[in-house]
Amino acid sequence: MSKHEVVIYWSEEDKAFIAEAPELPGCAADGASYQEALANLEVVIAEWIETAKLRGRKVPEPKGRLMFA
């Protein structure tokens, strides 16, 4: 499991839970349940990191908990 921050929320428009990894641009997944969205995101994060490495791109280090005002 990745140590990157994950944000999960309900999307009324999509009628699904959306899970995003804000530290990895464009890295998101959805699911019918909270758990499914998280499981799908774990797969997408692994693929995102693998693709970045194959292309010689830097993979952002997990920053831990982000603070919001």
Helices and strands as residue ranges (DSSP letters): E 7-11, E 16-20, E 28-31, H 34-54
